Amino acid sequence: MSSTVAAATAHARTFQRERRERLFYVIACVVMLVGVAVGFHMFYLHGLNDAGEPVTQQSTSLVYVHGGLMTCWMVLFALQCGLVATGNRRLHMKLGMAAVVLYAVIVPIGVITALLQIRYADPRSFPPFGPYRFLTLPLAEVANFTFFIGAGFLFRRSPQRHRALMMMGTLSVAQAGIGRIGPMRNLFFRASHAAFFPTFWGATVTVVLVLWLVKLAMTRRLDRSFDIAVALFIASGLLSSYVSTTAWWIQLAHRITQ
């Protein structure tokens, strides 16, 4: 009798923890959607970049395609989180095929858009860093998206790993918007005395660390898969920021954008 009660109690705790974890990913998704909407509000409402200027004419069409694809990904991720939270796994798995197709299109378009953005950029743009240093940011975002989402597809039958990887890959997409929230970027820019990593990664890293704390509070346990994904995301930012300072990168960036 006691063993039956203990088993039922353990099952109930597991069920409640699973519900809280699913709810966490819905919350994280909403946070990312808000960050993207705020960061790209000038683009969505007026077709302008975050500086309030028109998108570079030579790459306007590609930028719109790129923005549309990224928006589709965010909407799809939100839908998938909702389906999992409501227990509709069958439709969630069917929509996974659409995610694979979208993933295969987003990656090359993302790289090409980043390169063309710098190719046609004013050499005085992105002060005080310059366009070639800035190029590491969108390329790192695409690289993170490629790695985390690709790994998420591979671990689709391991829910714990799959969820963590898919969220971190989507955060890599959302970073482009979160990092463009003017007050936050300016705060990190001034506080760090114009250091590259805090300026462009500070807002997103802050968001992911807050989400980590929220997840810990909601589930009351550490999630190794999520923890590793967070650590890799932050490490990628530190590494790409360092690479942006090297002479060989400046030379390489000049060659690949010509």
N, C-alpha and C positions, 0 to 999 in steps of 0.2 A: 504493500500500500504506500509506504513512505517513498519507495523508489519511483512509483508512478507519479506521485505528487511532485517529487523533485524534477522528474523528466518534463512534466507539464509546465512547471515553473520556468525551467530552463528554456523550453520551447517558446513560452510567452515572452521572455526577455529577448530572445533572439529575434522574434517577430517584431517587437517594439523597436529594437535597435535597427532592424532593416527598414522599417517605416521611417524612422528619423533620418537614416542615411539617404533614402530616396528623396525625402523632403529637403535635405541639405542641397542636393544637386539641383533641385528646382530653384531654391533660393540663389545658389551660385549662378545659375543661368539668368535669372532676373537681374542680378547685379551686373553681369557682363552685358546684357542687352541695354541696360540703362547707360552703362559706360560708353558703349558704342554709339548710342543715340545722342548723348551729350557731346562726345568727342567729334562726331561727324555731323553735327546739326547744320553747319554751314553748307556741307556737301549735299545732305538730304533735302534741305529747304531751298537752297539757292544755287546749287551746283558749283560752289566755290570751295577752295581749300581752307585749312584752318586759319590761315592768315587773312582770309576774306578776299583773296585774289582768284581770278579765273584759273581753272586747271590748264596746264601747259597744252597749247593748241595742238602740237604735233602728236600728243598721246591721249587726247581727250576721249576718243571712242574706247580705247583700251582701258582707260581708267574707269569709265562708266561700266564696262563689262566686268572688270575686276571687282568694283564696288558692289555690283549686282550679285555676283557669285558669292562674295563674302557675306552679303546680307542673307542670301538664300541659305547659306550654311548655318548662320546664327538662328534663323527661323526653324530650320530642320532640327537643330540641336535642341531648341526649346520644345519642339513637338515630341522629340524622342524622350526627353526628360519627363514630360507630362504623361506619355504612354507608359513608361516604366513605373511612375508614381501611382498610376491608376491600375496597374497590373495587366495592361494589355501588351503582353510580351510578343504575341503573334504578329500584330501589326508593326510593333517596334522592329522585329527582325526583318519583316518585308521591306520596311523603309530603309533598312541598312544597305540594301542594294543601291538605292538612290544616293545614299551617302558615299558609297564607293565610287560611283560615276562622277559625282560632284567633286570629290577629292582628286580624282585623276585629271580633272579640268583645272581646278584651282591652283595646283602646284605649278605647272608650267606658266600659266597666265600670271601668277604672282611674281615669278622670277623675271619674266619679260617686262612686266609693268615697272618693277623696281629699277631695272637697268635703263629703261627708256626715260624714266623720271629723272634719273641722274644725267643721262646723256644730254637732255635738253634743258637741264637746270642752269640757272645763272651761276657762274663760278663763285659769286658772292653770297649765294643762298645758304641757308642753315647756319647762320653765324652763331657762335664763333668757330664752329667745327668744320664747316665746308661740306660740299656734297659727297666727296669720296668717303669721308669718315661716316657721314650719315647713312651711306649705302649699307653699312653693316647691319643697321637696324631692320629694314624690311627683309633683307636676305636671312637674317637670324629668325625673324618671325616665320618666314616660309619654311626654313629648315626645321624649326620646332614643330610647326604644324605637320610637316611631312613625317617627322619621326614619331611624334606622339600619336597622331591619328593612325598612321600605318601600324604601329605597335598595338593600338587599340583594336584594330581589325583582327590582328593575329590572335589577340587574347580575348576575342569576343565570347568565348565559352567560359571565361573566368570573370564573373561579374565584378568582383572587387578590383581587379586590375583594369578591366575594360572601362569601367566608369571613371577611374582616376585618370587614365590615359586620354580618354575622349574629352574630358573636361579640360585637361591641361593643353591639349591640342587646340581646343576651341578658344581657350584663353589666349593662345598665341595669335589667333585671328582678332580677338577682342582687344588685344594690346594696342593695335593700330589706332583704335578709337580712344581707349582709356588714356594712352600716352599723349593724346592731343587735347585733353581737357586743360585749357589754358591756365587757370589758377593753380592747379596741382603741379603742372610742369614748371611754371614760373617759381613756385615755392621751392621745389627741389633744385632748380637752376641756381637760385640765389643762395639757398642754404648750403649747397655743395661748392659754391664759388665756381660755377660753370663746369662741373665735372660731367663727363659724358654719361656714365652709367646712371647716376641719380636723376639726371635731367630726362633721359628717355625711357629708363626702366623703373625709376623710383615709384611712380604712381601704380604701375601694374604689380610690382613686387609687394607694395603695401597692401593692395587688394588681395593678393593671393595669401599673404600672411594672416590677414584678418579672417579670410575664409577658412584657413587652416585652424585658427582658434575657434571659429564658430562650429566647425565640424567636430572638433575635439569636445566642445561643450555639449553638443547635441548627442553625440554617440558615446561619449565618456570612455573612449579608448583610442589608442593610436592606430592608424591605418598605414601599414608599411608601404603598400603600393602608392598611396597618396603622398606620403612623406617623401618617398624617393622621387616621384614625379615633380613635386615642388622643388626639391633640391636640384634636380637636373635643370629645371626651368631657370632658376636663379643663376646656376653655374653657367648656363649658356649665355646669359646676359653679361656676366662678368668676363667671360672668355671673348665674346664678340666685341665688347667695349675695349678690351686690351688690344685685340687684333686691329681695331680701327686706328690705333696710335702708331702702328708699325709702318716703316718706310715701304716694305715689300707689299703691304696691302694697298697703300696709296698708288703704287705703280700698277698693281694688278687691277685695281678699280678703274684706273685711267684707261687701261687697255680694253677691258671688257665692256666699257660704256662708249667706246668710239665706233 
